[in-house]
Amino acid sequence: MTGGREGAETLALRALAWIASDAEMLGEFLAATGVTPDDLRRQAGSAIVLVAVLDFLVADDQRVVRFCDAAGLRYDLPLQARSALGGAAETHWT
């Protein structure tokens, strides 16, 4: 991924727009994160929302594939973007 933190934020905003374009998935996102629609409108570009968007996205491989296919991105970019935003310990599955 290029662009460091700024590139990661841009990818997260693209993912948010993609999530918001599907009413069912948006409902899942709101339920999973506890973000209200008003909070989302007011804080869409905030670091906490962008991290939540990427956490939601990368939690399901099929969401990653569908988003990346729709956006024309490599499948590894959402996780790279999430890592670039920081704020949570990296999970090691060993």
ABEGO torsion letter per residue (X at the ends): XBGEAAAAAAAAAAAAAAAAABAAAAAAAAAAAGBBAAAAAAAAABAAAAAAAAAAAAABAAAAAAAAAAAGBBAAAAAAAAAAAEGBBBBBAX
